[in-house]
Amino acid sequence: MTPPGDHPDLVAFHHDGRTARATIVRLSRAGVDGNDIALLGPVEVVTAGRYGDRQTDRGSSLALGGMVLRGMLVGLLPGAVFGAVLLAVYGGWTLPVLLSGAGGGAFFGAAVGSLAGLLLAPTMVDSWERTFSPLVPGGVAVGVRCADARSARRAQRVLRVSGAHTVREVPDLDALPEGPLDPDTLPSPGREEGPPT
């Protein structure tokens, strides 16, 4: 049982690494601290070796690059329009002024957008990166440490709309047994969360 004053932790079971990765990103964006999120069980293929390291680095780098590129594209057009209008108001409505303003505004908008894209990256880089490595076929469990009822409610809100098929409460993530996790055999502090609806 969970000691008095301590709140149970949560374990969310996913069908694959892609949905687990999306859940980690959602938890991070919701303000759950990266140190409170963990991949559970032996999910990585141990024999992957250097190939696995390369795949992990490549996948996480491409994902981060995609966030930056998306942010740049989102900031490019509004920045160009704002820059063109701003410079035209002060310098006149001529083609060279409009083009100069649009170029400067687009550069500024792309820079701000790329920074915003990086800010959306998950704070738990280790577990997020591990979901890009070669994984053992089957489910992937994501654990969330909950210090209090408020943090548990926040995590449960995210897990309800994530790709998790089963969410369970456990007394302590660190006390879970080694090896593959089965939702039906986890120790329960009392209440069980069923599949999100």
C-alpha positions in Angstrom: 0.0 0.0 0.0 1.0 3.6 -0.5 2.3 5.2 2.7 0.1 7.9 4.1 0.8 11.3 2.6 2.4 9.8 -0.5 0.4 9.8 -3.8 0.4 6.7 -6.1 2.3 6.9 -9.3 0.9 6.1 -12.7 1.8 3.6 -15.4 0.4 4.0 -18.9 0.6 1.1 -21.3 1.0 1.7 -25.1 0.9 -0.6 -28.1 4.2 0.7 -29.5 7.1 3.2 -29.1 5.5 5.8 -31.4 2.4 6.2 -29.1 4.6 6.2 -26.0 6.8 8.9 -27.5 3.7 11.0 -28.2 2.6 10.6 -24.6 6.0 11.7 -23.3 5.7 14.8 -25.5 2.2 15.5 -24.2 3.2 15.1 -20.6 6.2 17.4 -21.1 4.0 20.1 -22.7 1.5 19.8 -19.9 4.3 20.8 -17.4 5.2 17.3 -16.0 8.8 17.5 -15.0 11.1 15.3 -17.2 12.6 13.6 -14.1 9.1 12.3 -13.3 8.7 10.5 -16.6 10.3 7.1 -17.3 10.1 4.3 -19.8 9.6 1.1 -17.9 10.6 -2.5 -18.5 13.2 -3.9 -20.9 12.0 -2.2 -24.1 15.2 -1.8 -26.0 16.7 -4.5 -28.1 19.9 -5.3 -26.2 21.8 -6.6 -29.2 21.1 -3.5 -31.3 24.6 -2.1 -30.6 26.0 0.7 -32.7 23.2 0.3 -35.2 20.7 1.0 -32.4 22.7 4.0 -31.2 22.8 5.4 -34.8 19.0 4.8 -35.2 18.3 6.5 -31.9 20.4 9.6 -32.7 19.0 9.8 -36.2 15.4 9.5 -35.2 15.6 12.0 -32.3 17.6 14.5 -34.4 15.1 14.3 -37.3 12.2 14.8 -34.9 13.9 17.8 -33.3 14.7 19.1 -36.8 11.1 18.7 -37.8 9.9 20.8 -34.8 12.4 23.5 -35.7 11.4 23.5 -39.4 7.7 23.5 -38.5 8.2 26.5 -36.2 10.2 28.3 -38.9 7.5 27.8 -41.5 4.8 29.0 -39.1 6.8 32.2 -38.2 7.9 33.0 -41.8 4.7 34.3 -43.3 3.4 36.4 -40.4 6.9 37.8 -39.9 7.1 38.8 -43.6 3.7 40.5 -43.6 4.4 42.3 -40.3 7.9 43.5 -41.5 6.6 44.7 -44.8 3.8 46.7 -43.3 5.9 48.1 -40.5 8.7 49.3 -42.8 6.2 50.6 -45.4 4.4 52.7 -42.7 7.7 54.5 -41.9 9.5 54.4 -45.3 6.7 54.6 -47.9 4.7 52.1 -49.9 7.4 51.4 -52.5 8.4 48.0 -53.8 12.0 48.1 -52.5 10.7 49.1 -49.0 8.1 46.4 -49.0 10.6 43.7 -50.1 13.2 44.9 -47.6 10.6 44.8 -44.8 9.3 41.4 -45.9 12.8 39.9 -46.0 13.7 41.2 -42.5 10.4 40.3 -41.1 10.5 36.8 -42.6 14.0 36.3 -41.1 12.9 37.5 -37.7 9.6 35.4 -37.8 11.5 32.3 -38.8 14.0 32.8 -36.0 11.2 33.2 -33.4 9.3 30.3 -34.8 12.4 27.9 -34.7 12.9 28.9 -31.0 9.3 28.2 -30.3 9.6 24.8 -32.0 12.5 23.9 -29.8 10.6 25.0 -26.7 8.0 22.4 -27.6 10.6 19.6 -27.4 10.1 17.2 -24.4 12.0 17.9 -21.3 12.7 14.2 -20.7 15.2 13.8 -23.5 16.5 10.4 -22.3 13.2 8.5 -22.3 12.0 10.4 -25.4 15.2 9.5 -27.3 15.0 5.8 -26.2 11.6 5.5 -28.0 13.5 5.9 -31.3 15.8 2.9 -30.6 15.0 -0.6 -31.8 12.4 -1.8 -29.3 11.3 -5.2 -28.2 8.1 -6.1 -30.0 5.0 -5.5 -27.9 3.8 -2.9 -25.5 5.7 0.0 -24.1 5.0 1.4 -20.6 5.5 5.0 -19.5 5.7 5.7 -15.8 4.8 9.1 -14.2 5.9 9.9 -10.6 3.1 11.9 -8.8 4.2 13.9 -5.8 0.7 15.0 -4.9 -2.9 14.9 -6.0 -2.4 18.0 -8.2 0.4 16.5 -10.3 -1.5 13.2 -10.5 -4.6 15.0 -11.9 -2.5 16.8 -14.4 -0.9 13.5 -15.6 -4.2 11.7 -15.7 -5.7 14.4 -17.9 -2.9 13.9 -20.4 -3.0 10.1 -20.2 -6.8 10.1 -20.8 -6.4 11.6 -24.2 -3.0 10.0 -25.1 -2.5 6.8 -27.0 -2.3 4.7 -23.8 -4.7 1.7 -23.8 -4.5 1.1 -20.1 -3.5 3.4 -17.2 -2.8 1.9 -13.7 -1.9 3.4 -10.3 1.0 1.8 -8.5 2.4 2.5 -5.0 5.9 3.4 -6.3 7.5 3.2 -9.8 11.0 2.5 -8.3 9.6 -0.6 -6.5 8.2 -2.3 -9.7 9.8 -5.6 -10.6 12.4 -5.9 -13.3 11.4 -7.4 -16.7 8.3 -7.0 -18.8 5.4 -5.4 -17.1 1.9 -6.9 -17.2 -1.0 -4.5 -16.4 -2.9 -7.3 -14.6 -0.1 -8.2 -12.2 1.0 -4.7 -11.1 0.7 -3.9 -7.3 -2.3 -1.7 -6.8 -2.7 1.0 -4.1 -6.4 0.8 -4.4 -8.1 2.4 -7.3 -7.5 1.3 -10.9 -7.7 3.5 -14.0 -9.3 1.7 -16.9 -8.7 2.3 -20.6 -9.1 6.0 -21.6 -12.4 6.7 -23.2 
